[in-house]
Amino acid sequence: MFYVLPSSKKQSKMKGSYQDYKDERFASLYPKAKELMRCFDVKEEFLPLFLRYKNKFWDSLEYWVLPPAVQARIKERSVVLSPLLGLASVESPMPAYSLDWKSICQGKTLREYWKEDIKKLSRELFEGKTVFLFVGKQEESLLDLSTASQIVVFEYYKAQQKVKNPLPHRAYTLRYIAERDLSLDELSKINFYDYKVEKIESSGKKIKVLLRSEGRYI
């Protein structure tokens, strides 16, 4: 299985020199990432991606405090979207940058710059696999999910209202799945704060998991 995790424009400005971890799955993208670093004059001051990214998903995931076995599951099963790196690991060396998919280099938006590479690599990686999407529609559209065997998405409701910013909820869902190493048949067990699975709907190879809370917490 694969977990697809979102990018984050909000980032830590901490300096660092971490360059120890490389993931061969994404090695073909490294030359283009270095080209972008030159284009945007990005400084080579690296932190692990999970420390660099600082939006509500990454802050709520708290990857750094998870048990080593849980970290290993997330690292091995995850691909992370990045306007600078294309696709990356949760532990990829990440410099600080202020870019999004609409930023322009050499007359192309970063969405255009990465589009074919991300589609090709995601098509190869996801072949025959179950893919859990923890990203929004914009980043989902960058991927080629045609070869995946199943695609799992999540919707969250607080009482009768659909949650407008589900980033922390997606993080809590991923933590629950990874901590308990849930299989596709065990998704009904997901339970955090007062969110519980209300129903699971299947349409073709797409599976939608709807979680609802009574509104007592987040």
Secondary structure, DSSP 8 states (H G I E B T S, - for coil): -EEEE---SSB-----B------GGGGGGHHHHHHHHHHTT----EEEHHHHB-SHHHHHH-GGGS-HHHHHHHHHHEEEEETTTEEE-TTSEEE-----TT-EETTEEHHHHHHHHHHHHHHHHTTT-EEEE-S-HHHHTTS--TT-SEEEEEEEEETTEE-S--HHHHHHHHHHHHHHT--GGGGGG-EETTEEEEEEEEETTEEEEEEEE-SS--
